[in-house]
Amino acid sequence: MPECHTIPCLLSPWSEWSDCSVTCGKGMRTRQRMLKSAAELGDCNEELEQAEKCMLPECPIDCELTEWSQWSECNTSCGKGHMIRTRMIKVEPQFGGTACPETVQRTKCRVRKCLRGPGMEKRRWKEAR
């Protein structure tokens, strides 16, 4: 019997790399090739797909805030004043993420009317007793 010769694998060229699997940050991309010779003509152990890591610009990170605090007490004991409430930044925006909105709010308040005029100090002293 004449010596048998195995037929080498016939493969197509590699395809172009696919797009990265993510739109930002770390992902994967792949490429393929096809077996051109009939599989029954010989063994073909060549890889038909390859994958590699890809890196795009960092993903935007939006600002994150805590919940609002309770309103403070009015800053005056009588007449017109103001109260404030605050919230803290948990995550600073990065890579073009949404900026932080206000972290302090102020609103007007009014406590009982202030007493004015001569003799008011004596009247307040008597009320305090």
C-alpha positions as CSV (number, residue, x, y, z in Angstrom):
1,M,0.0,0.0,0.0
2,P,1.3,3.4,-0.8
3,E,2.0,5.7,2.1
4,C,-1.0,7.8,3.2
5,H,-0.6,11.5,3.4
6,T,-2.9,13.5,5.5
7,I,-4.4,16.6,3.9
8,P,-3.6,19.7,5.8
9,C,-6.3,21.9,7.3
10,L,-7.5,24.6,4.9
11,L,-8.7,27.6,6.8
12,S,-10.1,30.9,5.8
13,P,-8.3,34.1,6.9
14,W,-9.3,35.5,10.3
15,S,-12.3,37.8,10.3
16,E,-11.9,41.4,11.5
17,W,-12.1,41.8,15.3
18,S,-15.6,42.4,16.5
19,D,-16.6,45.6,18.3
20,C,-15.8,45.6,22.0
21,S,-18.5,44.0,24.0
22,V,-19.0,47.2,26.1
23,T,-19.5,50.8,25.2
24,C,-17.1,52.0,28.0
25,G,-14.6,50.4,30.3
26,K,-13.2,46.8,30.0
27,G,-14.8,44.3,27.7
28,M,-14.0,41.5,25.2
29,R,-13.8,41.2,21.4
30,T,-13.6,38.2,19.1
31,R,-12.6,37.1,15.6
32,Q,-13.3,33.8,13.7
33,R,-12.1,31.8,10.8
34,M,-13.8,28.9,8.9
35,L,-12.6,25.4,8.1
36,K,-12.4,25.2,4.3
37,S,-11.4,21.6,3.8
38,A,-13.9,18.8,4.5
39,A,-13.6,17.5,8.1
40,E,-13.5,13.9,7.0
41,L,-10.3,14.4,5.1
42,G,-8.2,14.7,8.2
43,D,-8.0,16.0,11.7
44,C,-8.0,19.7,12.2
45,N,-7.1,21.0,15.6
46,E,-6.6,24.6,14.7
47,E,-8.6,27.2,16.7
48,L,-11.5,28.7,14.8
49,E,-12.2,31.6,17.3
50,Q,-10.0,33.9,19.3
51,A,-11.0,36.3,22.1
52,E,-9.1,39.2,23.7
53,K,-9.7,41.9,26.2
54,C,-10.5,45.4,25.0
55,M,-10.5,48.7,26.9
56,L,-12.6,51.8,26.0
57,P,-12.6,55.1,27.9
58,E,-13.8,54.9,31.4
59,C,-17.6,54.8,32.0
60,P,-19.2,58.0,33.3
61,I,-19.9,57.9,37.1
62,D,-22.8,60.1,38.1
63,C,-22.9,62.0,41.4
64,E,-24.7,60.2,44.3
65,L,-26.1,62.0,47.3
66,T,-27.5,61.0,50.7
67,E,-31.1,61.8,51.6
68,W,-31.9,65.3,52.9
69,S,-31.4,66.0,56.6
70,Q,-34.3,67.2,58.7
71,W,-34.9,71.0,58.6
72,S,-32.9,72.9,61.2
73,E,-34.7,75.0,63.8
74,C,-35.5,78.6,62.9
75,N,-32.4,80.7,63.5
76,T,-34.3,83.4,65.4
77,S,-36.4,83.2,68.5
78,C,-38.9,85.7,67.2
79,G,-39.7,87.3,63.9
80,K,-38.5,86.3,60.5
81,G,-35.6,83.9,60.1
82,H,-34.5,80.9,58.1
83,M,-34.0,77.1,58.3
84,I,-31.6,74.9,56.4
85,R,-31.2,71.3,55.5
86,T,-28.3,69.5,53.9
87,R,-27.2,66.4,52.2
88,M,-23.8,64.9,51.6
89,I,-22.0,63.7,48.5
90,K,-21.6,59.9,48.5
91,V,-20.0,59.6,45.1
92,E,-18.2,62.4,43.2
93,P,-19.0,62.5,39.5
94,Q,-16.1,61.3,37.2
95,F,-15.4,60.8,33.5
96,G,-18.2,63.1,32.4
97,G,-20.9,61.8,34.8
98,T,-23.8,63.9,36.0
99,A,-22.8,66.8,38.2
100,C,-24.0,67.1,41.8
101,P,-27.1,69.2,42.4
102,E,-27.4,71.6,45.4
103,T,-26.4,70.1,48.8
104,V,-27.9,72.9,50.9
105,Q,-31.4,74.3,50.9
106,R,-32.7,77.3,52.8
107,T,-36.3,78.3,53.5
108,K,-37.9,81.2,55.4
109,C,-39.5,80.7,58.8
110,R,-41.4,83.0,61.1
111,V,-41.6,82.5,64.9
112,R,-44.0,84.5,67.0
113,K,-43.9,88.3,66.5
114,C,-41.2,90.1,68.3
115,L,-42.3,92.6,71.0
116,R,-40.9,96.1,70.5
117,G,-41.3,99.4,72.2
118,P,-40.6,101.1,75.6
119,G,-41.2,98.9,78.6
120,M,-40.9,95.6,76.7
121,E,-37.8,94.5,78.6
122,K,-39.7,94.8,81.9
123,R,-42.7,92.9,80.5
124,R,-40.4,90.1,79.2
125,W,-38.7,89.9,82.6
126,K,-42.0,89.6,84.4
127,E,-43.1,86.9,81.9
128,A,-39.9,85.0,82.5
129,R,-40.5,85.0,86.3
